Amino acid sequence: MSTVEFKMPKLGESITEAAIITWFKNVGDTIEEDEMLLEVATDKVDSEVPSNVSGVIEEILYEANAVIKIGEPIAIIKTDGKASSKKVEKKEVTKPEGKTVEKKSKPKRPQKVAAQVTSQFTVPDSDRFFSPLVIEIAKQHHISFEELARIPATGKEGRLRKSDVFNYIEDGRPFQFAQPVTQDPTAYRIPQLTFDKGKGKIIEMDRMRQMIADHMVYSKHTSPHVTAYVEADLTNMVNWRNANKVAFQEKYGERLTFTPLFVEAVAKAVADFPNINASVDGKNIIVKEEINIGMATALPSGNLIVPVVRHANTKDLKDLATDVNDLANKARDNKLQADDIQGSTFTISNVGTFGSVMGTPIINQPEVAILALGIIKKRPEVITTAKGDEIAIRSMMYLSLSFDHRVVDGFLGGSFVRRVADYFEQFDVNREI
């Protein structure tokens, strides 16, 4: 007989830890290879995890609700020595130099928060605890501990379950804006108003739409938004693209849309003004080293998602076009993976795609700015030539930059969006593909 350490398996490229929801087996139980051993949850999805060996459960190292890093041993299984090592690495558990093998330390006790709610929405202190999984879900939906304490719990001994939280979210978060009773008569309270919402067809928000709504409300609540506008003459870029798009596709097998040209110029401007490529952490500003450009993209369902062009400042136009087309196709076919939509440091939104002249975009948290690109429209403009001022037909676009005024002032915001416009206008019409 030998023993195998069963480790938390890899659950995705960007997943570094997972929470144990429940064990399907107990110590002493027999388990077969590929039989489900436990259920785990990440910040993306819940998954059932099969055993990679046959044997007897000798020890379970972590209880339910513990958050474990990927690759960490979570159980020890006795085998007959013939088991495979599929997907999960195994090794003999020995006693080093005569010492007994110490059991893994148990995870820290979940955080203590407030509990019962009275009709006045007061939240007195109590010994109610929330599991790491529930806390992680609350973080994703920007639900405070105070709001969590108001959610009816159906778990054993009054514990709040994951399903309780999702049911609460599906019910429209009725306690989201409930205010605790305060003794300060001058404190501002959100009024509990009742509106006539009218009658008509009721369309229930899907989960993604709810998450988008929460994200937008959170962003407006967190960041004081200011928007700066400039207009740019894209005539040179438009003419070059129209003259070279066929040859570009024949040479590289990729469609040449305006998006990779926009991403290229924005990445250059971000490199010129690195403080626009940042996020806020309390009283600290984190200036990112990587320049990853997110592209706000509409899904077939009408929802919005932001796939990411990574290291945009290091790629040539061919690679940018490849990335943009690949991400756009994945979004269109609902095949985007978790890694495709994570890690953006600055976001662009091409509102011109829908015919909008300009827009006032909401910042994609935790970034500090977002750029909206309006429709490219031909207009008569006064230009300066060798003959003097003349009126000519030019391809014009409005650019609007919404920025977080906590850390981005008017000078930085205005200078950045102007630099993007300059790169658009100074496009080299003699550029080779």
Disulfide bonds with the S-S distance in Angstrom:
none
